C-alpha cells in the first residue's frame, strides 16, 4: 500500500529497509490503544552493515548523525510493518536516542538530530516530536546509536 508518506520517501530518494527481526526476547513493535511503540533500533543498515564505535573516540558528530538516520529508517520500517501504511501515523510523540559515547562527549543532541531531522523530513509536521538524547557507555554489538519511538496512530 503506497500513500503520501511513501511518496515523500520516494521524492527524497529513500528506500526503507526490511524491518529488522528482534535479536532477543522482545517484540519489535507493539500497538496499545492508539499508540504504536517501536523498540530500540540500532544503526544497522539494510545491507547488514552496522555503524560501530564510540562518539568522542572512534566517531565524530557527522558519523553519529548518519548512524542515527539509519536508526530512524529502521523505526519507519517497523512502523510500516506494524501499521501496513505509514499514512496511519497521526503524530510522532517521542523518540529516545542512546549514543555510545566517551564520558567527555557532550554532543548527544546533535547526534540524535540525525534521526529527528529525517523523521521530520519524511513525516512533515506529524514528525515533530519530544525526545531525549542520552549518552551510554555501550550499546548492543558495539553500535554507535540506538533510537526507539512512540507514535500516535489514526485509522
C-alpha positions as CSV (number, residue, x, y, z in Angstrom):
1,X,0.0,0.0,0.0
2,X,1.6,3.3,-1.1
3,X,0.4,6.6,0.3
4,X,1.6,10.1,0.7
5,X,4.4,9.2,3.3
6,X,5.7,6.6,0.9
7,X,5.6,9.1,-1.9
8,X,7.5,11.6,0.3
9,X,10.1,8.8,0.9
10,X,10.4,8.3,-2.9
11,X,10.7,12.0,-3.6
12,X,13.6,12.1,-1.1
13,X,15.2,9.1,-2.8
14,X,14.8,7.0,0.3
15,X,14.1,3.3,0.2
16,X,13.1,1.7,3.5
17,X,15.0,-1.4,4.5
18,X,13.2,-4.5,5.6
19,X,12.0,-4.3,9.2
20,X,14.8,-5.9,11.3
21,X,13.9,-9.0,13.3
22,X,14.4,-8.9,17.1
23,X,17.6,-10.4,18.3
24,X,16.4,-11.2,21.9
25,X,13.2,-11.8,23.8
26,X,11.1,-8.8,22.8
27,X,8.8,-7.7,20.0
28,X,9.9,-5.1,17.5
29,X,6.7,-3.1,17.8
30,X,3.5,-3.1,19.9
31,X,0.2,-1.4,19.5
32,X,-1.5,-0.4,22.7
33,X,-4.8,1.5,22.1
34,X,-3.9,4.3,19.7
35,X,-0.2,4.2,20.4
36,X,2.5,2.3,18.5
37,X,5.6,1.6,20.4
38,X,8.7,0.8,18.3
39,X,11.5,-1.0,20.2
40,X,15.0,0.4,20.0
41,X,16.5,0.3,16.5
42,X,20.3,0.2,16.2
43,X,22.5,1.7,13.5
44,X,22.2,-1.4,11.2
45,X,21.7,-0.6,7.6
46,X,19.6,-2.5,5.2
47,X,22.7,-4.2,3.7
48,X,23.6,-5.6,7.2
49,X,26.5,-3.2,7.9
50,X,26.5,-1.7,11.4
51,X,27.9,1.7,12.3
52,X,30.0,0.7,15.4
53,X,32.1,2.8,17.7
54,X,32.0,5.4,20.4
55,X,31.4,9.0,19.8
56,X,34.2,11.1,21.0
57,X,36.8,8.3,20.4
58,X,36.1,6.4,17.1
59,X,33.4,8.6,15.5
60,X,32.6,12.3,15.0
61,X,29.3,14.0,15.2
62,X,28.6,13.7,11.4
63,X,29.2,9.9,11.5
64,X,26.9,9.7,14.6
65,X,24.2,11.7,12.8
66,X,24.4,9.3,9.8
67,X,24.1,6.3,12.3
68,X,21.0,8.0,13.9
69,X,19.5,8.4,10.5
70,X,19.8,4.7,9.9
71,X,18.0,4.1,13.2
72,X,15.2,6.3,12.1
73,X,14.8,4.4,8.8
74,X,14.6,1.2,10.8
75,X,11.9,2.8,13.0
76,X,9.9,3.7,9.9
77,X,10.3,0.2,8.6
78,X,8.9,-1.2,11.9
79,X,6.1,1.3,11.8
80,X,5.2,0.2,8.3
81,X,5.3,-3.4,9.3
82,X,3.0,-2.8,12.2
83,X,0.5,-0.5,10.5
84,X,0.6,-1.6,6.9
85,X,0.8,2.1,5.8
86,X,2.8,4.9,7.2
87,X,-0.1,7.2,6.4
88,X,-1.8,5.8,9.6
89,X,0.8,7.8,11.6
90,X,-1.1,10.7,13.1
91,X,1.9,12.0,15.1
92,X,5.3,11.0,16.3
93,X,5.0,11.5,20.0
94,X,8.6,10.8,21.3
95,X,11.9,9.3,20.4
96,X,14.7,8.4,22.8
97,X,18.2,8.3,21.3
98,X,21.0,6.5,23.0
99,X,24.5,7.5,22.0
100,X,27.5,5.2,22.6
101,X,30.0,7.8,23.8
102,X,33.0,8.6,25.9
103,X,32.4,10.3,29.2
104,X,33.8,13.5,27.8
105,X,31.5,13.6,24.8
106,X,28.6,16.1,25.2
107,X,27.1,16.5,21.7
108,X,24.4,13.8,22.1
109,X,21.6,16.1,21.0
110,X,23.4,16.9,17.7
111,X,23.9,13.2,17.1
112,X,20.3,12.4,17.7
113,X,19.3,15.2,15.3
114,X,20.2,12.7,12.5
115,X,17.1,10.8,13.5
116,X,14.9,13.8,14.3
117,X,15.8,15.6,11.1
118,X,14.9,12.5,8.9
119,X,11.6,11.9,10.7
120,X,10.5,15.5,10.2
121,X,11.7,15.4,6.6
122,X,9.6,12.3,5.9
123,X,6.5,12.9,8.1
124,X,6.4,16.7,8.0
125,X,4.7,18.4,11.0
126,X,3.4,15.0,12.1
127,X,7.1,14.1,12.7
128,X,7.8,16.9,15.2
129,X,8.3,15.2,18.5
130,X,9.5,15.3,22.0
131,X,12.7,13.4,22.8
132,X,15.6,12.5,25.0
133,X,19.2,12.2,23.9
134,X,21.5,10.4,26.3
135,X,25.0,9.1,26.3
136,X,25.7,5.5,27.4
137,X,28.9,3.5,27.9
138,X,28.0,0.8,25.4
139,X,25.2,-0.5,23.1
140,X,24.4,-3.8,21.6
141,X,27.0,-5.3,19.2
142,X,29.1,-2.1,19.8
143,X,26.7,0.0,17.6
144,X,27.1,3.8,17.7
145,X,23.4,4.8,18.2
146,X,20.0,3.2,19.2
147,X,16.7,5.0,18.9
148,X,13.2,4.0,19.9
149,X,9.9,5.7,19.2
150,X,6.2,6.2,20.2
151,X,3.6,7.1,17.6
152,X,0.0,8.2,17.8
153,X,-1.9,6.2,15.2
154,X,-5.1,7.0,13.4
155,X,-7.3,4.9,11.1
